[in-house]
Amino acid sequence: MTQQQTKKIIRYERKFLCRIGVPIGLLIGGLAGYLLQPDGWDWIAAVVWGIIISVIINFVVKVSLNRPTKIALSISPILSSKYMMERFDCKVTNKEKRKLSSLGLAIISITSH
């Protein structure tokens, strides 16, 4: 995947989680507030604070994903596949362990013909 595709996937997941999590959290928090003090409940204040809190939460989630996004973008696909092969105990042959330098690629090209 390219860096733009990775950023797009992370942005999509952030929006998806915020669209689900923020309304559920506001609903549960509002219900708890109403049950604790039904006489002191103000619907206008609840809606205004709900909007303010949802904007703040979206910003916090966006900022908190900056570091993991940078880490994901800094890892090359080759290192990532090597990690996954080691993690799942995939068998690696000697041919797959060759260096991918210009000389190594030239040798691979010559020996494959």
MOPAC internal coordinates of N, CA, C and O (Angstrom, degrees):
PM7 1SCF
backbone

  N    0.0000 0     0.00 0     0.00 0    0    0    0
  C    1.4411 1     0.00 0     0.00 0    1    0    0
  C    1.5243 1   109.58 1     0.00 0    2    1    0
  O    1.2310 1   121.30 1   -33.22 1    3    2    1
  N    1.2830 1   115.12 1   146.78 1    3    2    1
  C    1.4589 1   119.65 1   175.80 1    5    3    2
  C    1.5278 1   109.69 1   -80.39 1    6    5    3
  O    1.2310 1   121.27 1   -10.99 1    7    6    5
  N    1.3312 1   115.18 1   169.01 1    7    6    5
  C    1.4673 1   119.11 1   179.39 1    9    7    6
  C    1.5251 1   110.87 1   -65.07 1   10    9    7
  O    1.2310 1   120.26 1   143.15 1   11   10    9
  N    1.3217 1   117.11 1   -36.85 1   11   10    9
  C    1.4644 1   120.15 1   179.39 1   13   11   10
  C    1.5299 1   111.13 1   -65.35 1   14   13   11
  O    1.2310 1   120.68 1   140.92 1   15   14   13
  N    1.3359 1   116.30 1   -39.08 1   15   14   13
  C    1.4659 1   119.61 1   178.60 1   17   15   14
  C    1.5237 1   110.88 1   -66.55 1   18   17   15
  O    1.2310 1   120.57 1   140.65 1   19   18   17
  N    1.3357 1   116.52 1   -39.35 1   19   18   17
  C    1.4595 1   120.18 1   178.01 1   21   19   18
  C    1.5207 1   110.62 1   -64.26 1   22   21   19
  O    1.2310 1   120.27 1   135.40 1   23   22   21
  N    1.3272 1   117.09 1   -44.60 1   23   22   21
  C    1.4657 1   120.80 1   177.97 1   25   23   22
  C    1.5285 1   111.03 1   -61.28 1   26   25   23
  O    1.2310 1   120.73 1   140.50 1   27   26   25
  N    1.3231 1   116.21 1   -39.50 1   27   26   25
  C    1.4610 1   120.33 1  -178.99 1   29   27   26
  C    1.5265 1   111.02 1   -65.56 1   30   29   27
  O    1.2310 1   120.10 1   139.79 1   31   30   29
  N    1.3253 1   117.41 1   -40.21 1   31   30   29
  C    1.4639 1   121.16 1   178.92 1   33   31   30
  C    1.5262 1   110.43 1   -66.05 1   34   33   31
  O    1.2310 1   120.18 1   136.39 1   35   34   33
  N    1.3284 1   117.26 1   -43.61 1   35   34   33
  C    1.4644 1   120.50 1   179.99 1   37   35   34
  C    1.5274 1   110.22 1   -65.56 1   38   37   35
  O    1.2310 1   120.09 1   139.89 1   39   38   37
  N    1.3349 1   117.43 1   -40.11 1   39   38   37
  C    1.4650 1   121.32 1   177.75 1   41   39   38
  C    1.5299 1   110.39 1   -63.38 1   42   41   39
  O    1.2310 1   120.51 1   138.67 1   43   42   41
  N    1.3326 1   116.64 1   -41.33 1   43   42   41
  C    1.4662 1   120.99 1   178.62 1   45   43   42
  C    1.5325 1   110.83 1   -63.06 1   46   45   43
  O    1.2310 1   120.27 1   135.62 1   47   46   45
  N    1.3399 1   117.10 1   -44.38 1   47   46   45
  C    1.4583 1   120.45 1   179.90 1   49   47   46
  C    1.5249 1   111.00 1   -64.47 1   50   49   47
  O    1.2310 1   120.17 1   140.90 1   51   50   49
  N    1.3343 1   117.27 1   -39.10 1   51   50   49
  C    1.4662 1   120.68 1   178.21 1   53   51   50
  C    1.5206 1   110.22 1   -61.38 1   54   53   51
  O    1.2310 1   120.52 1   132.22 1   55   54   53
  N    1.3209 1   116.60 1   -47.78 1   55   54   53
  C    1.4675 1   119.90 1   180.00 1   57   55   54
  C    1.5226 1   111.39 1   -63.90 1   58   57   55
  O    1.2310 1   120.52 1   140.14 1   59   58   57
  N    1.3211 1   116.62 1   -39.86 1   59   58   57
  C    1.4615 1   121.14 1  -179.82 1   61   59   58
  C    1.5253 1   110.71 1   -63.00 1   62   61   59
  O    1.2310 1   120.55 1   133.06 1   63   62   61
  N    1.3383 1   116.55 1   -46.94 1   63   62   61
  C    1.4546 1   119.99 1  -179.09 1   65   63   62
  C    1.5230 1   111.80 1   -67.22 1   66   65   63
  O    1.2310 1   120.27 1   142.11 1   67   66   65
  N    1.3312 1   117.10 1   -37.89 1   67   66   65
  C    1.4709 1   119.65 1   178.71 1   69   67   66
  C    1.5263 1   111.11 1   -68.43 1   70   69   67
  O    1.2310 1   119.78 1   143.65 1   71   70   69
  N    1.3118 1   118.03 1   -36.35 1   71   70   69
  C    1.4670 1   120.77 1   179.66 1   73   71   70
  C    1.5223 1   111.51 1   -67.40 1   74   73   71
  O    1.2310 1   120.35 1   152.82 1   75   74   73
  N    1.3205 1   116.94 1   -27.18 1   75   74   73
  C    1.4600 1   120.09 1   178.75 1   77   75   74
  C    1.5254 1   110.85 1   -92.15 1   78   77   75
  O    1.2310 1   120.45 1   131.41 1   79   78   77
  N    1.3254 1   116.74 1   -48.59 1   79   78   77
  C    1.4606 1   121.24 1  -172.23 1   81   79   78
  C    1.5182 1   115.11 1   -71.39 1   82   81   79
  O    1.2310 1   120.21 1   138.57 1   83   82   81
  N    1.3278 1   117.20 1   -41.43 1   83   82   81
  C    1.4651 1   119.77 1  -176.73 1   85   83   82
  C    1.5301 1   111.69 1   -64.87 1   86   85   83
  O    1.2310 1   118.39 1   130.65 1   87   86   85
  N    1.3285 1   120.68 1   -49.35 1   87   86   85
  C    1.4706 1   118.66 1   178.33 1   89   87   86
  C    1.5241 1   113.49 1   -62.52 1   90   89   87
  O    1.2310 1   120.28 1   141.57 1   91   90   89
  N    1.3338 1   117.06 1   -38.43 1   91   90   89
  C    1.4653 1   119.11 1   178.61 1   93   91   90
  C    1.5297 1   110.24 1   -65.02 1   94   93   91
  O    1.2310 1   120.12 1   136.94 1   95   94   93
  N    1.3273 1   117.38 1   -43.06 1   95   94   93
  C    1.4550 1   121.28 1   178.86 1   97   95   94
  C    1.5193 1   112.11 1   -64.26 1   98   97   95
  O    1.2310 1   120.37 1   138.37 1   99   98   97
  N    1.3424 1   116.89 1   -41.63 1   99   98   97
  C    1.4581 1   119.99 1   177.84 1  101   99   98
  C    1.5258 1   111.43 1   -65.77 1  102  101   99
  O    1.2310 1   120.62 1   140.81 1  103  102  101
  N    1.3145 1   116.42 1   -39.19 1  103  102  101
  C    1.4601 1   120.41 1   178.91 1  105  103  102
  C    1.5234 1   111.34 1   -64.83 1  106  105  103
  O    1.2310 1   120.17 1   133.23 1  107  106  105
  N    1.3158 1   117.29 1   -46.77 1  107  106  105
  C    1.4632 1   120.86 1   179.72 1  109  107  106
  C    1.5305 1   110.56 1   -65.79 1  110  109  107
  O    1.2310 1   120.31 1   136.58 1  111  110  109
  N    1.3393 1   117.02 1   -43.42 1  111  110  109
  C    1.4633 1   120.23 1   178.54 1  113  111  110
  C    1.5195 1   112.32 1   -64.80 1  114  113  111
  O    1.2310 1   120.26 1   138.41 1  115  114  113
  N    1.3264 1   117.10 1   -41.59 1  115  114  113
  C    1.4573 1   120.61 1   177.60 1  117  115  114
  C    1.5111 1   112.47 1   -64.89 1  118  117  115
  O    1.2310 1   120.70 1   138.56 1  119  118  117
  N    1.3178 1   116.26 1   -41.44 1  119  118  117
  C    1.4651 1   120.29 1   177.74 1  121  119  118
  C    1.5251 1   111.15 1   -63.69 1  122  121  119
  O    1.2310 1   120.53 1   137.42 1  123  122  121
  N    1.3280 1   116.60 1   -42.58 1  123  122  121
  C    1.4642 1   120.13 1   178.55 1  125  123  122
  C    1.5256 1   110.36 1   -64.87 1  126  125  123
  O    1.2310 1   120.01 1   138.68 1  127  126  125
  N    1.3280 1   117.59 1   -41.32 1  127  126  125
  C    1.4661 1   120.38 1   178.03 1  129  127  126
  C    1.5148 1   112.14 1   -64.17 1  130  129  127
  O    1.2310 1   120.47 1   139.74 1  131  130  129
  N    1.3041 1   116.71 1   -40.26 1  131  130  129
  C    1.4673 1   120.25 1   179.11 1  133  131  130
  C    1.5305 1   111.50 1   -67.23 1  134  133  131
  O    1.2310 1   120.51 1   139.33 1  135  134  133
  N    1.3387 1   116.62 1   -40.67 1  135  134  133
  C    1.4609 1   119.97 1   179.67 1  137  135  134
  C    1.5210 1   112.07 1   -68.20 1  138  137  135
  O    1.2310 1   120.26 1   147.82 1  139  138  137
  N    1.3417 1   117.11 1   -32.18 1  139  138  137
  C    1.4646 1   119.90 1   179.55 1  141  139  138
  C    1.5285 1   112.24 1   -75.19 1  142  141  139
  O    1.2310 1   120.15 1   142.63 1  143  142  141
  N    1.3389 1   117.32 1   -37.37 1  143  142  141
  C    1.4723 1   120.59 1  -179.58 1  145  143  142
  C    1.5226 1   110.19 1  -142.44 1  146  145  143
  O    1.2310 1   119.87 1  -101.55 1  147  146  145
  N    1.3192 1   117.86 1    78.45 1  147  146  145
  C    1.4631 1   119.52 1  -178.94 1  149  147  146
  C    1.5318 1   113.15 1   -67.56 1  150  149  147
  O    1.2310 1   119.91 1   151.38 1  151  150  149
  N    1.3276 1   117.78 1   -28.62 1  151  150  149
  C    1.4716 1   119.75 1   179.96 1  153  151  150
  C    1.5249 1   112.20 1   -74.15 1  154  153  151
  O    1.2310 1   120.48 1   149.52 1  155  154  153
  N    1.3129 1   116.68 1   -30.48 1  155  154  153
  C    1.4570 1   120.41 1  -176.92 1  157  155  154
  C    1.5240 1   113.67 1   -95.09 1  158  157  155
  O    1.2310 1   119.95 1  -166.27 1  159  158  157
  N    1.3148 1   117.71 1    13.73 1  159  158  157
  C    1.4643 1   121.94 1  -176.61 1  161  159  158
  C    1.5238 1   110.60 1   -80.64 1  162  161  159
  O    1.2310 1   121.21 1   -48.42 1  163  162  161
  N    1.3389 1   115.29 1   131.58 1  163  162  161
  C    1.4595 1   121.43 1   178.56 1  165  163  162
  C    1.5304 1   107.75 1  -124.46 1  166  165  163
  O    1.2310 1   120.71 1   -63.41 1  167  166  165
  N    1.3289 1   116.25 1   116.59 1  167  166  165
  C    1.4581 1   120.40 1  -176.10 1  169  167  166
  C    1.5273 1   112.45 1   -66.45 1  170  169  167
  O    1.2310 1   119.56 1   141.78 1  171  170  169
  N    1.2965 1   118.45 1   -38.22 1  171  170  169
  C    1.4706 1   121.29 1  -179.11 1  173  171  170
  C    1.5240 1   109.86 1   -65.18 1  174  173  171
  O    1.2310 1   120.54 1   134.66 1  175  174  173
  N    1.3283 1   116.56 1   -45.34 1  175  174  173
  C    1.4703 1   120.25 1   178.32 1  177  175  174
  C    1.5281 1   110.61 1   -63.98 1  178  177  175
  O    1.2310 1   120.26 1   142.22 1  179  178  177
  N    1.3213 1   117.11 1   -37.78 1  179  178  177
  C    1.4672 1   120.63 1   179.93 1  181  179  178
  C    1.5200 1   111.05 1   -64.28 1  182  181  179
  O    1.2310 1   119.98 1   138.33 1  183  182  181
  N    1.3191 1   117.64 1   -41.67 1  183  182  181
  C    1.4707 1   120.97 1   179.69 1  185  183  182
  C    1.5234 1   110.81 1   -68.44 1  186  185  183
  O    1.2310 1   120.43 1   136.00 1  187  186  185
  N    1.3275 1   116.78 1   -44.00 1  187  186  185
  C    1.4745 1   120.39 1  -179.94 1  189  187  186
  C    1.5234 1   110.37 1   -62.59 1  190  189  187
  O    1.2310 1   120.48 1   132.36 1  191  190  189
  N    1.3419 1   116.70 1   -47.64 1  191  190  189
  C    1.4549 1   119.69 1   179.03 1  193  191  190
  C    1.5296 1   111.66 1   -66.63 1  194  193  191
  O    1.2310 1   119.82 1   147.81 1  195  194  193
  N    1.3066 1   117.96 1   -32.19 1  195  194  193
  C    1.4653 1   120.49 1   175.78 1  197  195  194
  C    1.5130 1   112.05 1   -62.94 1  198  197  195
  O    1.2310 1   120.60 1   138.46 1  199  198  197
  N    1.3405 1   116.46 1   -41.54 1  199  198  197
  C    1.4679 1   120.20 1   177.98 1  201  199  198
  C    1.5264 1   110.37 1   -66.55 1  202  201  199
  O    1.2310 1   120.33 1   135.27 1  203  202  201
  N    1.3202 1   116.98 1   -44.73 1  203  202  201
  C    1.4690 1   120.48 1  -179.86 1  205  203  202
  C    1.5260 1   110.77 1   -62.16 1  206  205  203
  O    1.2310 1   120.68 1   135.29 1  207  206  205
  N    1.3195 1   116.31 1   -44.71 1  207  206  205
  C    1.4666 1   120.40 1  -179.50 1  209  207  206
  C    1.5203 1   111.32 1   -65.66 1  210  209  207
  O    1.2310 1   119.61 1   140.70 1  211  210  209
  N    1.3299 1   118.36 1   -39.30 1  211  210  209
  C    1.4652 1   119.84 1   179.56 1  213  211  210
  C    1.5263 1   111.22 1   -65.16 1  214  213  211
  O    1.2310 1   119.85 1   142.18 1  215  214  213
  N    1.3306 1   117.90 1   -37.82 1  215  214  213
  C    1.4737 1   120.42 1   177.05 1  217  215  214
  C    1.5283 1   110.22 1   -65.77 1  218  217  215
  O    1.2310 1   120.44 1   136.86 1  219  218  217
  N    1.3311 1   116.77 1   -43.14 1  219  218  217
  C    1.4688 1   120.33 1   179.84 1  221  219  218
  C    1.5235 1   111.02 1   -64.17 1  222  221  219
  O    1.2310 1   120.18 1   136.40 1  223  222  221
  N    1.3285 1   117.26 1   -43.60 1  223  222  221
  C    1.4719 1   120.93 1  -179.66 1  225  223  222
  C    1.5240 1   110.78 1   -64.10 1  226  225  223
  O    1.2310 1   119.74 1   137.92 1  227  226  225
  N    1.3362 1   118.09 1   -42.08 1  227  226  225
  C    1.4607 1   120.35 1   176.94 1  229  227  226
  C    1.5244 1   111.07 1   -59.81 1  230  229  227
  O    1.2310 1   120.28 1   138.61 1  231  230  229
  N    1.3266 1   117.08 1   -41.39 1  231  230  229
  C    1.4635 1   120.90 1   178.42 1  233  231  230
  C    1.5251 1   111.20 1   -65.39 1  234  233  231
  O    1.2310 1   120.18 1   136.45 1  235  234  233
  N    1.3373 1   117.25 1   -43.55 1  235  234  233
  C    1.4637 1   120.94 1  -179.49 1  237  235  234
  C    1.5278 1   110.81 1   -63.81 1  238  237  235
  O    1.2310 1   120.10 1   138.53 1  239  238  237
  N    1.3180 1   117.41 1   -41.47 1  239  238  237
  C    1.4671 1   120.29 1   178.85 1  241  239  238
  C    1.5270 1   110.16 1   -65.17 1  242  241  239
  O    1.2310 1   120.26 1   139.77 1  243  242  241
  N    1.3190 1   117.11 1   -40.23 1  243  242  241
  C    1.4680 1   120.64 1   178.84 1  245  243  242
  C    1.5227 1   110.89 1   -63.34 1  246  245  243
  O    1.2310 1   120.17 1   135.30 1  247  246  245
  N    1.3270 1   117.28 1   -44.70 1  247  246  245
  C    1.4638 1   121.02 1   179.92 1  249  247  246
  C    1.5232 1   110.68 1   -67.56 1  250  249  247
  O    1.2310 1   120.05 1   141.58 1  251  250  249
  N    1.3208 1   117.51 1   -38.42 1  251  250  249
  C    1.4605 1   120.10 1  -177.89 1  253  251  250
  C    1.5261 1   112.67 1   -70.11 1  254  253  251
  O    1.2310 1   119.84 1   161.10 1  255  254  253
  N    1.3135 1   117.91 1   -18.90 1  255  254  253
  C    1.4711 1   120.25 1   178.30 1  257  255  254
  C    1.5243 1   112.76 1   -90.98 1  258  257  255
  O    1.2310 1   119.39 1   176.68 1  259  258  257
  N    1.3216 1   118.77 1    -3.32 1  259  258  257
  C    1.4639 1   120.17 1  -179.95 1  261  259  258
  C    1.5181 1   112.37 1   -62.45 1  262  261  259
  O    1.2310 1   120.17 1   130.95 1  263  262  261
  N    1.3262 1   117.29 1   -49.05 1  263  262  261
  C    1.4615 1   121.01 1  -177.92 1  265  263  262
  C    1.5355 1   111.85 1   -64.21 1  266  265  263
  O    1.2310 1   118.52 1   129.98 1  267  266  265
  N    1.3352 1   120.43 1   -50.02 1  267  266  265
  C    1.4708 1   118.87 1   177.65 1  269  267  266
  C    1.5279 1   113.04 1   -60.52 1  270  269  267
  O    1.2310 1   120.35 1   147.34 1  271  270  269
  N    1.3337 1   116.94 1   -32.66 1  271  270  269
  C    1.4657 1   119.68 1   177.68 1  273  271  270
  C    1.5188 1   110.36 1   -65.99 1  274  273  271
  O    1.2310 1   120.26 1   135.92 1  275  274  273
  N    1.3264 1   117.10 1   -44.08 1  275  274  273
  C    1.4703 1   120.22 1   178.58 1  277  275  274
  C    1.5258 1   111.06 1   -62.51 1  278  277  275
  O    1.2310 1   120.45 1   140.76 1  279  278  277
  N    1.3234 1   116.74 1   -39.24 1  279  278  277
  C    1.4659 1   120.11 1   178.38 1  281  279  278
  C    1.5254 1   110.37 1   -65.27 1  282  281  279
  O    1.2310 1   120.44 1   136.53 1  283  282  281
  N    1.3263 1   116.76 1   -43.47 1  283  282  281
  C    1.4697 1   120.31 1   179.89 1  285  283  282
  C    1.5186 1   111.41 1   -64.53 1  286  285  283
  O    1.2310 1   120.11 1   143.97 1  287  286  285
  N    1.3260 1   117.39 1   -36.03 1  287  286  285
  C    1.4620 1   120.55 1  -179.25 1  289  287  286
  C    1.5201 1   112.16 1   -76.60 1  290  289  287
  O    1.2310 1   119.86 1   157.80 1  291  290  289
  N    1.3368 1   117.87 1   -22.20 1  291  290  289
  C    1.4608 1   119.93 1  -177.56 1  293  291  290
  C    1.5267 1   112.56 1   -83.08 1  294  293  291
  O    1.2310 1   119.68 1   163.86 1  295  294  293
  N    1.3096 1   118.21 1   -16.14 1  295  294  293
  C    1.4660 1   121.81 1  -178.22 1  297  295  294
  C    1.5235 1   108.83 1   -87.09 1  298  297  295
  O    1.2310 1   121.19 1   -51.59 1  299  298  297
  N    1.3162 1   115.33 1   128.41 1  299  298  297
  C    1.4585 1   118.76 1   179.37 1  301  299  298
  C    1.5272 1   109.89 1   -76.78 1  302  301  299
  O    1.2310 1   119.95 1   -27.19 1  303  302  301
  N    1.3290 1   117.69 1   152.81 1  303  302  301
  C    1.4699 1   120.19 1   178.97 1  305  303  302
  C    1.5211 1   113.18 1   -61.20 1  306  305  303
  O    1.2310 1   120.18 1   149.53 1  307  306  305
  N    1.3337 1   117.26 1   -30.47 1  307  306  305
  C    1.4667 1   120.19 1  -179.68 1  309  307  306
  C    1.5226 1   109.95 1   -68.27 1  310  309  307
  O    1.2310 1   120.35 1   134.34 1  311  310  309
  N    1.3452 1   116.94 1   -45.66 1  311  310  309
  C    1.4633 1   119.67 1   177.73 1  313  311  310
  C    1.5184 1   111.23 1   -64.52 1  314  313  311
  O    1.2310 1   120.47 1   143.30 1  315  314  313
  N    1.3107 1   116.71 1   -36.70 1  315  314  313
  C    1.4513 1   120.60 1   179.22 1  317  315  314
  C    1.5243 1   110.82 1   -64.51 1  318  317  315
  O    1.2310 1   119.89 1   136.65 1  319  318  317
  N    1.3196 1   117.81 1   -43.35 1  319  318  317
  C    1.4623 1   120.01 1   179.51 1  321  319  318
  C    1.5261 1   110.62 1   -68.18 1  322  321  319
  O    1.2310 1   120.21 1   144.95 1  323  322  321
  N    1.3429 1   117.20 1   -35.05 1  323  322  321
  C    1.4634 1   120.16 1   177.34 1  325  323  322
  C    1.5236 1   110.08 1   -64.29 1  326  325  323
  O    1.2310 1   120.55 1   137.66 1  327  326  325
  N    1.3331 1   116.56 1   -42.34 1  327  326  325
  C    1.4655 1   120.79 1   177.87 1  329  327  326
  C    1.5244 1   110.56 1   -61.69 1  330  329  327
  O    1.2310 1   120.11 1   136.49 1  331  330  329
  N    1.3291 1   117.39 1   -43.51 1  331  330  329
  C    1.4543 1   120.43 1  -178.67 1  333  331  330
  C    1.5234 1   110.68 1   -65.82 1  334  333  331
  O    1.2310 1   119.95 1   143.36 1  335  334  333
  N    1.3454 1   117.70 1   -36.64 1  335  334  333
  C    1.4565 1   119.78 1   178.66 1  337  335  334
  C    1.5261 1   110.27 1   -67.14 1  338  337  335
  O    1.2310 1   119.99 1   140.30 1  339  338  337
  N    1.3343 1   117.62 1   -39.70 1  339  338  337
  C    1.4602 1   120.24 1   178.28 1  341  339  338
  C    1.5187 1   110.72 1   -68.49 1  342  341  339
  O    1.2310 1   120.57 1   142.25 1  343  342  341
  N    1.3059 1   116.52 1   -37.75 1  343  342  341
  C    1.4655 1   120.66 1  -177.04 1  345  343  342
  C    1.5212 1   111.33 1   -66.18 1  346  345  343
  O    1.2310 1   120.18 1   140.39 1  347  346  345
  N    1.3177 1   117.26 1   -39.61 1  347  346  345
  C    1.4569 1   120.80 1  -177.00 1  349  347  346
  C    1.5211 1   112.63 1  -100.38 1  350  349  347
  O    1.2310 1   120.20 1  -162.57 1  351  350  349
  N    1.3263 1   117.23 1    17.43 1  351  350  349
  C    1.4644 1   123.86 1   175.86 1  353  351  350
  C    1.5236 1   112.64 1    52.81 1  354  353  351
  O    1.2310 1   120.42 1  -132.23 1  355  354  353
  N    1.3215 1   116.81 1    47.77 1  355  354  353
  C    1.4573 1   120.61 1   175.69 1  357  355  354
  C    1.5198 1   108.70 1   -77.20 1  358  357  355
  O    1.2310 1   120.64 1   -36.58 1  359  358  357
  N    1.3027 1   116.38 1   143.42 1  359  358  357
  C    1.4580 1   121.25 1   178.40 1  361  359  358
  C    1.5242 1   109.12 1   -77.60 1  362  361  359
  O    1.2310 1   121.02 1   -50.22 1  363  362  361
  N    1.3226 1   115.66 1   129.78 1  363  362  361
  C    1.4542 1   121.31 1   179.94 1  365  363  362
  C    1.5152 1   107.84 1  -115.46 1  366  365  363
  O    1.2310 1   120.60 1   -54.36 1  367  366  365
  N    1.3223 1   116.45 1   125.64 1  367  366  365
  C    1.4577 1   120.23 1   178.37 1  369  367  366
  C    1.5206 1   109.69 1   -85.72 1  370  369  367
  O    1.2310 1   120.93 1   -11.21 1  371  370  369
  N    1.3204 1   115.84 1   168.79 1  371  370  369
  C    1.4653 1   119.93 1   179.99 1  373  371  370
  C    1.5264 1   111.51 1   -64.92 1  374  373  371
  O    1.2310 1   119.88 1   149.23 1  375  374  373
  N    1.3307 1   117.83 1   -30.77 1  375  374  373
  C    1.4534 1   120.70 1   178.67 1  377  375  374
  C    1.5279 1   110.87 1   -63.98 1  378  377  375
  O    1.2310 1   120.40 1   145.26 1  379  378  377
  N    1.3176 1   116.84 1   -34.74 1  379  378  377
  C    1.4576 1   120.40 1  -178.79 1  381  379  378
  C    1.5202 1   112.58 1   -78.33 1  382  381  379
  O    1.2310 1   119.72 1   167.65 1  383  382  381
  N    1.3481 1   118.15 1   -12.35 1  383  382  381
  C    1.4588 1   121.41 1  -178.82 1  385  383  382
  C    1.5225 1   112.41 1   -92.63 1  386  385  383
  O    1.2310 1   119.54 1  -176.86 1  387  386  385
  N    1.3248 1   118.48 1     3.14 1  387  386  385
  C    1.4597 1   120.10 1  -179.00 1  389  387  386
  C    1.5181 1   111.08 1   -66.38 1  390  389  387
  O    1.2310 1   121.07 1   -31.16 1  391  390  389
  N    1.3488 1   115.56 1   148.84 1  391  390  389
  C    1.4554 1   120.41 1   179.27 1  393  391  390
  C    1.5208 1   110.20 1   -71.80 1  394  393  391
  O    1.2310 1   120.63 1   -34.45 1  395  394  393
  N    1.3199 1   116.41 1   145.55 1  395  394  393
  C    1.4508 1   121.53 1   179.54 1  397  395  394
  C    1.5361 1   110.08 1  -100.83 1  398  397  395
  O    1.2310 1   120.95 1  -126.33 1  399  398  397
  N    1.3076 1   115.79 1    53.67 1  399  398  397
  C    1.4577 1   120.43 1   173.39 1  401  399  398
  C    1.5253 1   107.63 1   -93.51 1  402  401  399
  O    1.2310 1   120.62 1    -3.60 1  403  402  401
  N    1.3051 1   116.42 1   176.40 1  403  402  401
  C    1.4662 1   118.78 1  -179.74 1  405  403  402
  C    1.5224 1   110.78 1   -64.40 1  406  405  403
  O    1.2310 1   119.97 1   140.90 1  407  406  405
  N    1.3316 1   117.66 1   -39.10 1  407  406  405
  C    1.4606 1   120.55 1   177.71 1  409  407  406
  C    1.5265 1   110.24 1   -67.68 1  410  409  407
  O    1.2310 1   120.50 1   137.31 1  411  410  409
  N    1.3340 1   116.65 1   -42.69 1  411  410  409
  C    1.4577 1   120.11 1   179.26 1  413  411  410
  C    1.5198 1   112.06 1   -62.47 1  414  413  411
  O    1.2310 1   120.15 1   138.83 1  415  414  413
  N    1.3375 1   117.31 1   -41.17 1  415  414  413
  C    1.4647 1   120.62 1   177.99 1  417  415  414
  C    1.5242 1   111.42 1   -67.50 1  418  417  415
  O    1.2310 1   120.20 1   144.71 1  419  418  417
  N    1.3253 1   117.23 1   -35.29 1  419  418  417
  C    1.4646 1   120.56 1   177.37 1  421  419  418
  C    1.5311 1   109.94 1   -64.94 1  422  421  419
  O    1.2310 1   120.29 1   137.41 1  423  422  421
  N    1.3216 1   117.05 1   -42.59 1  423  422  421
  C    1.4643 1   120.53 1   178.89 1  425  423  422
  C    1.5256 1   110.70 1   -65.19 1  426  425  423
  O    1.2310 1   120.27 1   138.70 1  427  426  425
  N    1.2983 1   117.10 1   -41.30 1  427  426  425
  C    1.4747 1   120.78 1   176.82 1  429  427  426
  C    1.5231 1   110.34 1   -60.62 1  430  429  427
  O    1.2310 1   120.49 1   136.66 1  431  430  429
  N    1.3354 1   116.67 1   -43.34 1  431  430  429
  C    1.4576 1   121.06 1  -179.35 1  433  431  430
  C    1.5229 1   111.60 1   -64.88 1  434  433  431
  O    1.2310 1   120.45 1   137.48 1  435  434  433
  N    1.3271 1   116.74 1   -42.52 1  435  434  433
  C    1.4766 1   120.54 1  -179.38 1  437  435  434
  C    1.5219 1   110.94 1   -67.91 1  438  437  435
  O    1.2310 1   120.27 1   136.58 1  439  438  437
  N    1.3343 1   117.09 1   -43.42 1  439  438  437
  C    1.4697 1   119.29 1  -176.89 1  441  439  438
  C    1.5196 1   112.65 1   -74.59 1  442  441  439
  O    1.2310 1   119.35 1   160.42 1  443  442  441
  N    1.3146 1   118.85 1   -19.58 1  443  442  441
  C    1.4634 1   119.82 1  -179.42 1  445  443  442
  C    1.5202 1   112.32 1   -80.86 1  446  445  443
  O    1.2310 1   119.89 1   164.79 1  447  446  445
  N    1.3344 1   117.82 1   -15.21 1  447  446  445
  C    1.4583 1   119.36 1   179.70 1  449  447  446
  C    1.4852 1   108.57 1   -94.07 1  450  449  447
  O    1.2310 1   120.10 1   180.00 1  451  450  449

